[in-house]
């Protein structure tokens, strides 16, 4: 499953759970009905602004949508195939860094298991 398909599926599920029509949500989000339909079917990848507007129209926290999508992708796509690295084997402790350290790569499976408060 592609990212845009997972996003579209999650948005459609939320809209249908609320018993709302595509037209109602599109109007509330300020996007065309056709464009929202394409997003829900996984044919278009919305910009962050459009995604935020659709989430607001659905009274949905964007982070909750992204957690749901991450869980879906973690369950259906091999982790390495979507750009995340598996956890590295344990290493002996390194000496104290002399410069700023770089944040580690996110473990998608751990990320998907998180829930916002």
Backbone as ProteinMPNN parsed JSONL, in Angstrom:
{"seq_chain_A": "XXXXXXXXXXXXXXXXXXXXXXXXXXXXXXXXXXXXXXXXXXXXXXXXXXXXXXXXXXXXXXXXXXXXXXXXXXXXXXXXXXXXXXXXXXXXXXXXXXXXXXXXXXXXXXXXXXXXX", "coords_chain_A": {"N_chain_A": [[0.852, -1.184, 0.0], [0.533, 2.209, -0.818], [1.655, 5.382, 0.494], [-0.083, 7.554, -0.08], [-2.434, 6.151, -0.606], [-2.97, 4.973, 1.864], [-3.405, 7.252, 3.407], [-5.675, 8.311, 2.113], [-7.53, 6.206, 2.502], [-7.76, 6.232, 5.299], [-8.83, 8.812, 5.717], [-11.292, 8.589, 4.342], [-12.513, 6.568, 5.864], [-12.795, 7.882, 8.347], [-14.519, 9.996, 7.594], [-16.815, 8.583, 6.741], [-17.438, 7.245, 9.113], [-18.4, 9.358, 10.553], [-20.728, 9.795, 9.26], [-20.922, 11.579, 7.17], [-21.177, 13.315, 4.025], [-19.212, 13.285, 1.014], [-19.384, 15.715, -0.284], [-20.13, 17.494, 1.817], [-17.838, 17.475, 3.493], [-15.857, 18.305, 1.697], [-16.718, 20.919, 1.088], [-16.544, 22.099, 3.646], [-13.808, 21.935, 4.026], [-12.858, 23.493, 2.035], [-12.114, 22.582, -0.482], [-12.371, 21.084, -3.754], [-15.037, 18.81, -4.527], [-14.378, 16.771, -6.304], [-11.569, 16.72, -6.097], [-11.204, 15.976, -3.395], [-12.372, 13.465, -3.506], [-10.547, 12.165, -5.184], [-8.312, 12.198, -3.511], [-9.2, 10.572, -1.39], [-9.41, 8.156, -2.76], [-6.816, 7.566, -3.164], [-5.49, 8.556, -5.347], [-4.525, 11.086, -5.62], [-2.06, 13.082, -4.028], [-2.294, 14.937, -1.266], [-1.36, 18.34, -0.453], [0.36, 19.569, 2.47], [-1.139, 21.647, 3.519], [-3.714, 21.234, 2.44], [-4.275, 18.728, 3.501], [-4.308, 19.377, 6.212], [-6.54, 21.091, 6.224], [-8.617, 19.341, 5.495], [-8.526, 17.554, 7.627], [-9.237, 19.325, 9.684], [-11.842, 19.911, 8.873], [-12.971, 17.465, 9.378], [-12.839, 17.423, 12.054], [-10.551, 16.321, 13.188], [-7.486, 15.461, 14.608], [-4.459, 16.127, 13.113], [-2.109, 14.695, 13.757], [-3.16, 12.345, 14.857], [-4.309, 11.181, 12.603], [-1.959, 10.721, 11.129], [-0.641, 8.895, 12.803], [-2.393, 6.722, 12.583], [-2.111, 6.143, 9.857], [0.608, 5.475, 9.841], [0.558, 3.13, 11.373], [-0.943, 1.493, 9.675], [0.746, 1.347, 7.419], [2.994, 0.165, 8.595], [2.016, -2.338, 9.117], [1.546, -3.377, 6.613], [3.608, -2.94, 4.773], [6.984, -3.74, 4.094], [9.41, -2.547, 6.361], [11.902, -1.422, 5.444], [11.227, -0.798, 2.849], [9.84, 1.574, 2.822], [11.552, 3.543, 3.529], [12.608, 3.566, 6.119], [14.949, 2.502, 8.491], [15.804, -0.696, 9.882], [16.189, -1.451, 13.433], [19.46, -0.901, 14.689], [22.129, -3.204, 15.505], [23.256, -3.721, 18.911], [25.872, -1.662, 20.129], [29.148, -1.079, 21.537], [29.458, 1.499, 24.034], [29.99, 4.758, 22.773], [32.644, 7.215, 22.789], [32.219, 10.377, 24.459], [30.541, 12.776, 22.496], [32.033, 15.43, 20.62], [30.902, 17.325, 19.114], [27.634, 18.55, 18.072], [25.139, 16.038, 18.221], [23.491, 13.867, 15.868], [20.063, 13.251, 15.361], [18.62, 9.998, 15.859], [17.506, 7.64, 13.318], [14.057, 7.251, 12.824], [12.269, 4.592, 14.236], [9.901, 2.962, 12.58], [8.03, 1.042, 13.414], [7.986, 1.375, 16.191], [7.157, 4.031, 16.246], [4.605, 3.838, 15.106], [3.22, 2.558, 17.099], [2.793, 4.461, 18.992], [0.609, 6.767, 20.662], [-1.201, 9.787, 20.667], [-1.764, 12.047, 23.383]], "CA_chain_A": [[0.0, 0.0, 0.0], [1.278, 3.454, -0.897], [1.327, 6.38, 1.508], [-1.291, 8.311, -0.445], [-3.58, 5.26, -0.465], [-3.242, 4.83, 3.298], [-3.993, 8.525, 3.853], [-7.03, 8.375, 1.561], [-8.371, 5.217, 3.181], [-8.017, 6.706, 6.666], [-9.751, 9.953, 5.64], [-12.615, 8.09, 3.965], [-13.072, 5.858, 7.018], [-13.222, 8.884, 9.339], [-15.69, 10.71, 7.066], [-17.958, 7.678, 6.766], [-17.781, 7.014, 10.523], [-19.17, 10.522, 10.998], [-21.967, 9.843, 8.485], [-20.907, 12.803, 6.359], [-20.976, 13.109, 2.597], [-18.007, 13.843, 0.417], [-19.668, 17.13, -0.553], [-20.09, 18.249, 3.077], [-16.453, 17.616, 3.958], [-15.133, 19.118, 0.711], [-17.097, 22.322, 1.288], [-15.992, 22.552, 4.926], [-12.354, 22.022, 3.896], [-12.521, 24.462, 0.992], [-11.54, 21.912, -1.656], [-13.436, 20.581, -4.629], [-15.526, 17.462, -4.269], [-13.594, 15.874, -7.153], [-10.221, 16.596, -5.543], [-11.284, 15.185, -2.166], [-12.618, 12.089, -3.931], [-9.267, 11.635, -5.681], [-7.469, 11.976, -2.329], [-9.723, 9.395, -0.683], [-9.144, 6.952, -3.552], [-5.374, 7.369, -3.252], [-5.006, 8.967, -6.676], [-3.849, 12.384, -5.461], [-1.353, 13.243, -2.764], [-2.595, 16.319, -0.875], [-0.324, 19.136, 0.202], [0.163, 19.618, 3.915], [-2.216, 22.6, 3.794], [-4.99, 20.581, 2.124], [-4.459, 17.673, 4.498], [-4.696, 20.053, 7.448], [-7.911, 21.598, 6.054], [-9.543, 18.196, 5.515], [-8.562, 17.086, 9.023], [-10.028, 20.295, 10.445], [-13.244, 19.711, 8.484], [-13.414, 16.223, 10.011], [-12.575, 17.572, 13.493], [-9.562, 15.273, 13.398], [-6.132, 15.952, 14.853], [-3.591, 15.625, 12.054], [-1.196, 13.696, 14.324], [-3.894, 11.079, 14.989], [-4.391, 10.613, 11.253], [-0.638, 10.23, 10.749], [-0.384, 7.672, 13.569], [-3.193, 5.657, 11.966], [-1.461, 5.819, 8.588], [1.862, 4.785, 10.165], [0.204, 1.767, 11.786], [-1.359, 0.776, 8.47], [1.93, 1.074, 6.613], [3.852, -0.774, 9.318], [1.408, -3.666, 9.042], [1.392, -3.857, 5.242], [4.775, -2.688, 3.934], [8.257, -3.972, 4.78], [9.927, -1.284, 6.885], [12.952, -0.87, 4.596], [10.658, -0.364, 1.58], [9.288, 2.924, 2.915], [12.586, 4.495, 3.88], [13.046, 3.512, 7.499], [15.922, 1.443, 8.72], [15.543, -1.516, 11.067], [17.069, -1.082, 14.534], [20.84, -1.349, 14.568], [22.556, -4.056, 16.621], [23.864, -2.989, 20.026], [27.301, -1.371, 20.006], [29.711, -0.577, 22.789], [29.261, 2.943, 24.143], [30.964, 5.609, 22.093], [33.121, 8.318, 23.629], [31.35, 11.56, 24.451], [30.724, 13.545, 21.267], [32.578, 16.775, 20.775], [30.003, 18.204, 18.362], [26.212, 18.208, 18.218], [24.829, 14.719, 17.672], [22.378, 13.805, 14.923], [18.966, 12.427, 15.87], [18.582, 8.678, 15.216], [16.429, 7.376, 12.375], [12.854, 6.82, 13.532], [11.839, 3.207, 14.068], [8.494, 3.095, 12.198], [7.172, 0.175, 14.214], [7.819, 2.037, 17.481], [6.386, 5.237, 15.992], [3.217, 3.457, 14.839], [2.592, 2.121, 18.323], [2.534, 5.597, 19.88], [-0.675, 7.43, 20.575], [-1.148, 11.106, 21.279], [-2.55, 12.136, 24.621]], "C_chain_A": [[0.891, 1.238, 0.0], [0.8, 4.421, 0.187], [0.037, 7.102, 1.162], [-2.551, 7.457, -0.342], [-3.967, 5.087, 0.998], [-3.883, 6.096, 3.854], [-5.441, 8.611, 3.379], [-7.986, 7.423, 2.248], [-8.735, 5.69, 4.586], [-8.998, 7.881, 6.658], [-11.167, 9.497, 5.3], [-13.29, 7.4, 5.147], [-13.576, 6.86, 8.06], [-14.479, 9.613, 8.875], [-16.938, 9.833, 7.148], [-18.392, 7.355, 8.186], [-18.624, 8.16, 11.084], [-20.498, 10.655, 10.25], [-22.063, 11.071, 7.608], [-20.654, 12.464, 4.9], [-19.658, 13.729, 2.155], [-18.187, 15.341, 0.177], [-19.575, 17.975, 0.714], [-18.652, 18.505, 3.527], [-15.647, 18.476, 2.997], [-15.452, 20.6, 0.898], [-16.502, 22.875, 2.574], [-14.479, 22.749, 4.845], [-11.925, 23.048, 2.852], [-11.798, 23.841, -0.198], [-12.678, 21.396, -2.516], [-13.795, 19.155, -4.248], [-14.689, 16.448, -5.053], [-12.203, 15.643, -6.57], [-10.234, 15.746, -4.271], [-11.545, 13.719, -2.503], [-11.332, 11.43, -4.417], [-8.309, 11.344, -4.519], [-7.908, 10.699, -1.624], [-9.45, 8.093, -1.442], [-7.65, 6.694, -3.739], [-4.781, 7.753, -4.587], [-4.28, 10.3, -6.646], [-3.198, 12.415, -4.088], [-1.532, 14.696, -2.331], [-1.374, 17.02, -0.286], [-0.601, 19.132, 1.702], [-0.978, 20.567, 4.282], [-3.585, 21.973, 3.528], [-5.284, 19.502, 3.156], [-4.91, 18.27, 5.829], [-6.143, 20.551, 7.369], [-8.93, 20.461, 6.108], [-9.651, 17.642, 6.929], [-9.395, 18.031, 9.877], [-11.512, 20.13, 10.137], [-13.827, 18.464, 9.132], [-13.264, 16.265, 11.529], [-11.608, 16.472, 13.958], [-8.2, 15.912, 13.612], [-5.217, 15.309, 13.817], [-2.65, 14.536, 12.569], [-1.89, 12.34, 14.471], [-4.041, 10.39, 13.634], [-3.049, 9.999, 10.866], [-0.247, 8.983, 11.531], [-1.147, 6.49, 12.967], [-2.557, 5.191, 10.662], [-0.157, 5.054, 8.84], [1.601, 3.348, 10.584], [-0.178, 0.917, 10.581], [-0.146, 0.398, 7.627], [2.847, 0.059, 7.288], [3.329, -2.194, 9.208], [1.405, -4.238, 7.63], [2.632, -3.751, 4.376], [6.037, -3.028, 4.705], [8.889, -2.632, 5.161], [10.96, -0.664, 5.956], [12.385, -0.309, 3.293], [10.094, 1.045, 1.647], [10.275, 3.905, 3.523], [13.024, 4.511, 5.32], [13.97, 2.325, 7.678], [15.522, 0.597, 9.92], [16.499, -1.113, 12.185], [18.461, -1.681, 14.327], [21.193, -2.264, 15.729], [23.254, -3.213, 17.681], [25.363, -2.825, 19.781], [27.842, -0.962, 21.361], [29.526, 0.938, 22.845], [30.393, 3.718, 23.469], [31.465, 6.682, 23.051], [32.192, 9.52, 23.493], [31.608, 12.372, 23.191], [31.268, 14.932, 21.559], [31.74, 17.79, 20.016], [28.561, 17.777, 18.621], [25.957, 16.848, 17.568], [23.617, 14.813, 16.758], [21.319, 12.879, 15.504], [18.961, 11.086, 15.155], [17.413, 8.573, 14.241], [15.249, 6.812, 13.161], [12.562, 5.356, 13.22], [10.341, 3.251, 13.817], [7.587, 2.234, 13.061], [6.939, 0.779, 15.595], [6.947, 3.277, 17.33], [4.9, 4.892, 15.835], [2.5, 3.05, 16.103], [2.266, 3.257, 19.275], [1.142, 6.145, 19.67], [-0.546, 8.791, 21.235], [-2.063, 11.123, 22.493], [-3.872, 12.824, 24.388]], "O_chain_A": [[1.881, 1.303, 0.729], [-0.302, 4.293, 0.719], [-0.841, 7.247, 2.012], [-3.623, 7.974, -0.026], [-5.152, 5.057, 1.333], [-4.798, 6.025, 4.675], [-6.332, 8.947, 4.159], [-9.125, 7.785, 2.545], [-9.883, 5.562, 5.01], [-9.897, 7.941, 7.497], [-12.132, 9.967, 5.901], [-14.475, 7.609, 5.408], [-14.672, 6.694, 8.596], [-15.4, 9.828, 9.663], [-17.996, 10.293, 7.579], [-19.586, 7.205, 8.446], [-19.452, 7.96, 11.973], [-21.304, 11.53, 10.569], [-23.16, 11.556, 7.33], [-20.009, 11.466, 4.578], [-19.081, 14.578, 2.836], [-17.271, 16.133, 0.402], [-18.998, 19.062, 0.686], [-18.3, 19.625, 3.898], [-14.835, 19.292, 3.434], [-14.551, 21.438, 0.869], [-16.007, 24.002, 2.592], [-13.927, 23.624, 5.513], [-10.756, 23.427, 2.797], [-10.974, 24.49, -0.842], [-13.815, 21.287, -2.057], [-12.975, 18.402, -3.722], [-14.334, 15.393, -4.528], [-11.713, 14.514, -6.547], [-9.369, 14.889, -4.09], [-10.997, 12.828, -1.854], [-11.062, 10.272, -4.097], [-7.58, 10.353, -4.549], [-7.082, 9.846, -1.301], [-9.278, 7.042, -0.825], [-7.26, 5.725, -4.391], [-3.679, 7.32, -4.925], [-3.504, 10.607, -7.551], [-3.712, 11.854, -3.121], [-0.979, 15.597, -2.961], [-0.487, 16.392, 0.293], [-1.68, 18.734, 2.141], [-1.703, 20.322, 5.246], [-4.515, 22.164, 4.312], [-6.414, 19.378, 3.629], [-5.794, 17.725, 6.492], [-6.888, 20.444, 8.344], [-9.994, 20.613, 6.708], [-10.743, 17.298, 7.381], [-10.181, 17.579, 10.71], [-12.347, 20.201, 11.039], [-15.025, 18.401, 9.405], [-13.526, 15.276, 12.213], [-11.825, 15.803, 14.968], [-7.81, 16.81, 12.867], [-5.205, 14.087, 13.663], [-2.42, 13.548, 11.872], [-1.274, 11.301, 14.234], [-3.913, 9.17, 13.53], [-3.001, 8.889, 10.338], [0.411, 8.098, 10.984], [-0.607, 5.39, 12.855], [-2.475, 3.992, 10.395], [0.145, 4.094, 8.132], [2.34, 2.443, 10.195], [0.219, -0.244, 10.482], [-0.028, -0.741, 7.175], [3.411, -0.809, 6.623], [4.107, -3.148, 9.205], [1.277, -5.45, 7.457], [2.709, -4.408, 3.338], [6.159, -2.643, 5.868], [8.895, -1.696, 4.362], [10.891, 0.539, 5.702], [13.0, 0.57, 2.689], [9.887, 1.66, 0.601], [9.884, 4.978, 3.982], [13.765, 5.412, 5.714], [13.775, 1.27, 7.074], [14.958, 1.12, 10.881], [17.526, -0.491, 11.913], [18.611, -2.808, 13.855], [20.631, -2.131, 16.816], [23.776, -2.136, 17.392], [26.029, -3.735, 19.288], [27.084, -0.545, 22.237], [29.445, 1.587, 21.802], [31.571, 3.378, 23.582], [30.782, 7.021, 24.019], [31.465, 9.643, 22.507], [32.761, 12.633, 22.847], [30.996, 15.522, 22.605], [31.86, 18.992, 20.252], [28.302, 16.781, 19.295], [26.492, 16.548, 16.501], [22.815, 15.74, 16.871], [21.645, 11.839, 16.076], [19.265, 11.027, 13.964], [16.448, 9.331, 14.335], [15.431, 5.99, 14.059], [12.607, 4.941, 12.062], [9.574, 3.545, 14.735], [6.483, 2.656, 13.406], [5.828, 0.71, 16.121], [6.098, 3.549, 18.179], [4.041, 5.586, 16.377], [1.278, 3.183, 16.181], [1.549, 3.06, 20.256], [0.567, 5.99, 18.593], [0.141, 8.933, 22.247], [-2.997, 10.33, 22.611], [-4.658, 12.983, 25.322]]}, "name": "protein", "num_of_chains": 1, "seq": "XXXXXXXXXXXXXXXXXXXXXXXXXXXXXXXXXXXXXXXXXXXXXXXXXXXXXXXXXXXXXXXXXXXXXXXXXXXXXXXXXXXXXXXXXXXXXXXXXXXXXXXXXXXXXXXXXXXXX"}
